[in-house]
Amino acid sequence: DASQPSPAELRSVMWPQEPDDGSGARPSSESPQDHVKRLVASGGVTNDVFQADEQRAAYKAKREEDERQQREHRENGAAEIAAALNTLPEIVALARTPDGAAFDMERDKTLELLKDRGTPITKKAINADVKAIREHLGLFQKNARTRGGIGAEATDGSAEYPKGHERPCYRMYLEPQRRGPAGPFFHTHDDKGNPLNYWLCSPLRVIAETRSRNDSDYGLLVEFKNDSGWKKWCLPAELLASKEATEAKRELMRNGLKIEPDNEKFLIKDLRSFASEEKLFSTSSTGWDELTSFVLPERVIGSGEIYFQSRSIVAPYGCAGTFEGWKRMAALAKGNTMLMFSLCASFAGPLLKPLHITGGGIHLYGDSSKGKSTNQRAAVSTWGAPKFKVSWNNTANSLEGLAVTRTDTLLALDEINEARDPKVVGEAAYALTNGSGRGRLQSNSELREIRSWRVMTISSGERTIESVLAKEHIDLMAGQQVRFLDIRSTSGKHGAFDELHGRESGAVLSDEIARLSAENYGWAGAAFVEALIARGVSGLSERHANMVKEYKAADGQEGRAARVFAMCG
């Protein structure tokens, strides 16, 4: 209505800047409400305008009250859950992860666990804010930078994009949002102030900075999500040194991370500049860390805060099937000496460091298709999948790398006949059991760091090591012979077996052992290490020395062989 005052005119009448001077403005003694009512009564403002303004004010007040109640409910709910969580140490430990990521992702499971244990949780607590819960537990995020970053706290899909004054910044969204997929975003703006939102990759965040105990091999502990779930990797900082960080991207994508090629420069930039108060130790080899923790590529057994770091995500370790399924396979070793010996040898790796032994090796030889390789497969199942076993068809340098990633566990080398060079076999007999590799020069002529390991090696083949070397007119040294012990493994009643356990033939038994080993693996090695840590290793050297004496071996070479057999006994 053209006869009605504009909003600006209405505000100037209702809330004038000057005191009443006879012009009709509100006197200082008159409240705004009374002033408007007087204007309505006098016809200066219609009642419709006044009612619309009242409705807007009422709506605003109601909205503010609703928001206040929601905040209060979340706060009360967070306090309620935190009080319940304090009764569950395992959940509190989960919440104490460096950025609370695991607790964030497992919130629903946590609530279900609380309900299952009879802990009363009200409906208002279900939607409690994760950050508030962690604050009530006395846990605060340590590694989020002021402007966010790949390590910044993750949010769910309902979070709003940052405001103009908050940009540029990084945000990580755990769930798909209304305007984009899940994952880290780089939020910035153009020269005119228009917002720009760049999706970088599928969900990924940096948990901490890492370094070795000798203050080298720096890196980042990253966690990312692929189609199978969340995965961790200690990313070596050196992989980010090249302009495009090609190696780092290749390894992440090889393991399921989806990277937006047009925006990957923002991802690499933030990874390179990441800084955190959270510092963790890393190691490039598996096995013991000061006999208090045992490092595997995807888990750490024991109490130490240390992670496995590698240029690639080493995959042969892992679990499948059940421990009970593995035990059914192991039970078939009763009455079968070579299967029993092979399984016992697979547990020798974790004993090397407590016994101060650099390594040991056995070579199972015998006729083809008699169960020799099956015994080796059974040994491999102690630590991982069938692909844990590798071929002799590798260079000496490659064998060293394989030994490092199997330190304190098991190196299984199949088919010695496939060795590309018999000289490699002879060199490996020394190197793998001595625990250190060759010195090599870098491109700048400086000496590379010499790799070291401790590993128990089980080799297999149709011929002895001596015959492999003799074919190329290479003499077998006594030192080589006692480092890799040739053991005939197919001289039983049924090839590699003496007891069939009711099976029709040695071939049928062999097939069953191979099947059970392929279906159930990775449980026994970890369980053995857990038991060692729980019981402690004190007294282990004395027990081993007493077992060596039982062999009545002479000193020197015989004694060395006796020490290996005692470990496998």
SVG drawing of the C-alpha trace seen along z (x, -y; Angstrom):
<svg xmlns="http://www.w3.org/2000/svg" viewBox="-7 -21 91 117">
<polyline fill="none" stroke="black" stroke-width="0.4" points="0.0,0.0 1.6,-3.3 -0.1,-5.1 1.7,-3.1 5.2,-4.1 8.3,-2.3 10.2,-0.1 12.8,-2.8 10.2,-5.4 8.5,-3.0 11.8,-2.5 12.5,-6.2 9.1,-6.8 9.3,-3.9 13.0,-4.4 14.0,-8.0 17.6,-9.1 16.6,-12.5 14.4,-13.2 10.8,-14.4 10.8,-18.0 7.1,-18.3 7.5,-16.6 5.6,-13.4 8.7,-11.4 8.7,-9.2 9.3,-11.0 12.1,-9.5 9.7,-8.5 7.6,-6.5 8.4,-2.8 8.6,-1.7 5.5,0.5 3.4,-2.3 4.6,-4.7 3.5,-2.3 0.2,-1.8 -0.4,-5.6 0.5,-5.9 -1.9,-3.1 -4.6,-4.8 -4.0,-8.1 -3.9,-6.6 -0.1,-7.2 0.5,-3.5 -2.1,-0.8 -2.7,2.1 -1.7,4.6 1.9,3.2 2.1,3.4 0.8,7.0 3.3,8.1 6.2,6.6 5.0,8.3 4.8,11.7 8.3,11.3 9.6,10.5 7.7,13.5 9.1,15.8 12.6,14.7 12.2,15.1 10.8,18.6 13.6,19.6 16.2,18.4 14.5,20.3 14.4,23.5 18.1,23.2 18.9,22.6 16.9,25.7 18.7,27.8 22.1,26.7 21.0,27.5 19.7,30.9 23.0,31.7 25.0,30.5 23.0,32.5 23.1,35.5 26.9,35.3 27.3,35.1 25.0,38.1 26.9,40.2 30.3,39.1 29.2,40.2 28.2,43.6 31.4,43.9 33.5,43.4 32.3,46.8 33.7,48.4 37.5,48.1 37.7,49.7 35.4,47.0 37.3,44.2 40.5,45.7 38.8,45.5 37.9,41.9 41.6,41.1 42.8,41.6 44.8,38.6 41.9,36.9 39.0,38.9 38.4,40.2 37.7,43.8 35.3,42.7 33.6,40.4 33.1,43.2 32.0,45.7 29.5,43.4 26.5,45.5 28.2,48.7 29.2,47.1 25.5,46.2 24.4,49.8 27.1,51.1 25.9,48.9 22.4,50.1 23.4,53.7 25.1,53.3 22.0,51.9 23.3,48.3 20.3,46.0 20.6,43.5 17.8,41.1 16.6,40.1 18.1,36.6 21.5,38.2 21.4,40.0 22.1,36.8 24.7,35.5 27.6,33.7 30.8,35.9 33.1,33.0 31.1,32.1 31.3,35.7 35.0,35.7 35.3,32.4 33.3,33.9 35.7,36.8 38.6,34.3 39.8,35.1 40.7,32.4 41.9,32.5 45.6,31.8 46.4,31.6 43.9,29.4 45.5,26.2 43.9,22.8 42.7,22.8 41.9,26.4 43.9,28.8 43.8,32.4 44.3,33.1 41.3,30.9 38.4,32.3 36.0,34.1 32.3,33.2 29.2,35.0 27.3,34.4 25.0,31.8 27.7,29.3 27.6,25.9 30.4,24.7 32.7,22.2 31.7,18.5 33.7,15.9 35.8,14.8 36.8,18.4 38.3,19.0 40.7,20.2 40.6,23.4 40.3,27.2 37.4,29.2 36.9,33.0 33.4,34.3 32.8,37.9 29.5,38.3 28.3,37.0 26.7,33.5 24.0,31.7 26.5,30.0 29.3,32.5 30.7,36.0 32.4,37.1 36.1,36.3 38.4,33.3 37.5,29.9 39.6,26.8 37.4,23.8 38.6,20.5 37.2,17.6 38.0,15.8 39.3,12.3 35.7,10.9 35.0,12.8 32.9,15.5 33.2,18.8 35.0,21.7 34.8,25.2 37.3,27.8 36.8,31.5 40.2,33.2 39.6,36.9 37.6,39.6 37.8,39.4 41.4,38.9 43.0,37.3 46.4,37.0 46.5,38.3 50.1,37.4 53.7,36.8 56.0,39.7 59.8,40.3 62.1,43.2 63.7,43.6 67.0,42.3 65.3,39.1 65.1,39.9 62.6,41.3 60.0,38.6 56.5,39.1 52.8,38.8 50.3,41.3 47.3,41.0 44.0,42.7 41.8,43.0 38.6,44.7 38.2,47.1 35.3,49.3 36.2,51.8 36.5,49.4 39.2,47.3 42.9,48.0 46.1,46.5 49.4,45.9 52.6,44.2 53.4,42.1 57.1,41.4 57.7,37.7 60.2,38.4 57.4,39.5 56.1,36.0 59.4,34.5 58.8,34.7 56.8,32.0 53.7,34.1 54.3,36.5 53.6,39.3 54.7,42.2 52.5,41.1 49.4,40.7 50.1,44.0 50.2,45.9 47.1,44.2 45.1,44.8 46.4,48.4 44.8,49.0 41.5,47.5 41.7,43.7 39.9,41.7 41.7,38.4 40.2,35.6 42.9,34.9 42.0,31.2 42.4,30.4 45.2,32.8 47.6,29.8 45.7,28.6 45.9,32.0 49.6,32.4 50.3,28.8 48.5,29.4 50.2,32.8 53.6,31.2 52.9,28.4 51.1,30.4 52.3,29.8 51.0,31.4 51.7,31.5 51.0,35.2 54.3,37.0 54.6,40.8 57.5,43.2 57.7,45.3 59.8,48.1 60.5,49.4 60.8,53.0 58.3,55.4 59.0,57.1 60.0,56.1 60.3,52.6 62.3,52.8 60.5,56.1 57.4,54.2 55.6,54.1 55.6,56.0 55.0,54.1 53.1,55.5 52.0,53.4 48.4,53.0 48.6,53.5 50.9,53.2 50.8,55.9 51.7,54.6 51.8,51.2 54.1,49.1 53.0,46.1 54.8,47.0 53.7,47.6 55.0,49.4 56.2,47.1 57.0,48.1 57.1,46.7 54.3,49.1 51.4,50.5 52.7,54.0 49.9,56.4 50.9,60.1 50.2,60.0 46.5,60.4 43.9,62.7 41.1,64.8 38.9,67.5 39.1,68.4 41.7,69.4 39.8,72.6 40.0,73.4 43.8,73.0 44.0,75.2 42.1,78.0 44.9,77.8 47.6,77.8 46.1,80.9 47.0,82.8 50.7,82.4 50.3,85.1 52.3,88.1 53.7,86.1 57.2,85.0 57.9,82.7 54.6,80.8 55.2,80.4 58.8,79.2 57.6,76.7 54.9,75.3 57.3,75.0 59.9,73.2 57.3,70.6 57.1,69.5 60.9,69.1 61.0,65.5 59.8,63.7 62.4,65.7 65.4,64.4 65.8,61.0 65.3,62.4 67.8,65.1 70.3,62.7 70.3,64.7 70.5,62.8 68.7,65.4 68.2,69.0 67.4,71.0 66.1,74.4 65.7,75.8 63.1,78.5 64.0,80.6 62.5,83.7 60.6,85.2 57.9,83.1 54.2,83.5 54.9,85.4 53.7,82.7 56.9,80.7 55.4,77.4 52.2,78.1 54.3,78.1 55.7,74.8 52.2,73.4 51.1,74.5 54.1,72.6 53.1,69.5 49.6,69.6 51.0,68.7 51.5,65.1 49.5,64.5 47.9,65.4 49.4,67.8 50.9,64.8 53.1,64.3 55.3,67.0 57.5,65.6 59.7,67.1 63.4,67.6 63.2,65.8 64.4,62.5 67.5,60.4 69.7,60.3 68.5,56.7 64.9,57.7 65.5,60.6 67.0,58.0 63.8,55.9 61.6,58.9 63.6,59.8 63.2,56.3 59.4,56.5 59.4,60.0 61.8,59.2 61.0,61.3 58.4,63.3 59.0,65.6 60.5,65.5 59.2,68.3 61.1,68.9 59.5,71.3 61.2,73.4 64.9,72.9 65.1,74.2 63.6,70.9 66.5,68.8 67.6,66.6 71.3,66.9 72.7,69.7 75.2,67.0 72.1,65.3 71.4,68.5 74.9,68.7 74.9,65.0 71.4,65.3 72.6,68.2 74.9,65.8 73.1,62.5 69.6,63.7 71.0,65.4 73.6,62.7 70.9,60.0 72.5,57.3 72.8,56.4 75.4,55.0 76.7,51.4 75.4,49.5 76.1,46.0 73.5,43.3 73.5,41.2 75.6,38.6 78.2,41.3 77.4,41.3 76.8,44.6 73.2,45.7 72.0,46.8 72.7,50.5 69.5,52.5 69.2,54.9 66.8,57.6 66.3,60.7 64.4,63.5 63.7,67.2 63.8,68.5 62.1,71.6 63.1,72.5 61.8,75.4 62.9,77.1 63.5,80.4 67.3,80.1 69.6,79.3 71.4,76.0 74.6,77.8 73.4,79.3 72.1,76.0 75.5,74.4 77.4,77.4 75.4,77.1 77.3,73.8 80.6,75.2 80.2,73.2 81.6,74.8 79.4,74.9 81.2,73.4 80.8,74.9 79.4,71.6 76.7,71.7 75.7,75.3 75.1,74.6 73.2,71.4 70.7,73.0 70.2,76.6 69.2,79.0 66.4,81.3 64.9,84.1 61.1,83.7 59.6,86.4 60.9,89.6 57.8,90.5 55.5,93.4 53.3,91.2 55.7,88.7 55.9,85.9 53.5,87.6 53.5,90.7 50.0,90.4 47.0,89.9 44.4,89.3 41.9,91.4 42.4,89.9 42.7,92.1 46.2,91.0 49.0,88.6 47.7,86.5 44.2,86.2 45.8,85.1 48.1,82.7 45.1,81.1 43.2,80.7 46.2,79.1 46.6,76.7 42.9,75.8 42.7,75.2 45.9,73.1 44.5,70.9 41.2,70.4 42.5,69.8 45.6,67.8 47.2,64.9 45.9,65.8 48.6,68.0 51.6,65.7 49.9,62.8 48.6,65.0 52.1,66.4 53.6,62.9 50.8,61.8 51.6,64.7 55.3,63.9 54.6,60.3 52.2,61.4 54.5,63.9 57.8,62.0 61.0,63.3 63.1,63.5 64.5,67.0 64.1,67.7 67.9,67.8 68.5,70.3 65.8,72.6 67.1,72.4 70.7,73.1 69.5,76.2 67.7,77.5 70.9,76.9 72.9,79.1 70.5,82.0 71.8,82.2 75.3,82.8 76.7,80.8 80.3,79.8 81.1,76.1 81.2,74.0 79.2,75.2 77.4,78.0 76.5,75.7 75.1,73.2 72.8,75.9 71.8,77.1 70.7,73.5 68.4,73.4 66.9,76.8 66.4,75.9 64.4,72.8 62.2,74.9 61.7,77.5"/>
</svg>
